[in-house]
């Protein structure tokens, strides 16, 4: 299964503050937002618009800047979630001219309850407004893709109904218009090229190695899933949560711990959407008990983090055949730590993303 299979629904956005939603209006409108998941040209929806069309109000440059700032803020409420996005940006906000409205293939003439029983075109006439095209670009981390992201990555277009009311401009309705465009391919890291890894493998490798260091796993391991102690599991979950959406208010990992260990310590793929918090074939033996082991911070994490951040060359990678070795050299007050972590490679042809997984660890 390829990554493209995991492109899911679009971001549902709303504008707030000065740009308040109408009562009962969902950001991506309910029944009326039957916009196509593909391009508008692929839609079977027939739109008949009145002639002549209402004359929209053209927002000033200052108005558009304010609208863009609020939309950006609302996008960021989702985009700034830990460990979720590699790229997330609002690319443009533009007024759609009336001659292009019919081509949008969205129900502009439908009367809707969230517009007080009026249609979008009614609202453009009174109190006055316009239609906006908003384009965004998002790209998920490999961890987010493994968890089955709620929304789609790539480029996305949205149509918003903007109205000029007494209190200012408001966003009164919105549709997912077009989804699925590919973002610009990011430049390849030179080390990624040297190791001949995919982007997902390279990112997972760095995230996993850093978590191993922060959790203080500085000993020989031949089979991590059977040899990790409960304390090491707890410390690893705490450190790895940085790239797996963080921790819940209850102190658990936002992602089920079984998924994390499956991705990081097992060659086999899994039913990634399953909740394996209580066990599973790739859960460490130390966690296969009725009592849940919650993430906990390694007592030495702060010192390890400071040493890692101070030396960008603390971890050196080398590939031999189908394995990659990460060599960690870390000067601490208790003495210099030297570790060798060996990772196997899982290609994207066998799972939702290509990834690395820890095979062995060795103290040097």
ABEGO torsion letter per residue (X at the ends): XBAAAABBBBBBBBBBEABBBBBGBBABBBAAAABBABBAAABABBBBBBOBBBBBBBBBAAAAAAAAAAAAAAAAAAAABBGABABBBBABBBBBBAAAAAAAGBBAABBBAAAGGBBAAAAAAOAEBBBBBBBBBBBBBAAAAAAGBABBBEBBBBBBBBBBBAAEBBBABBBBABBGBBBBBBBBBAAAAAAGBBAAAAAAAAAAAAAAAAAGBBBBBABAAAABBAAAAAAAAAAAAAAAGEBBAAGBBABBAAAAAAAAABABBBBAABBAAAEEAABBAAABBABBBBBBBBAAAAAAAAAAAABAAABBBBBBEABBBBBBBBBBAAEBBBBBBBBBBBBAAABABBBBBBABBBBX
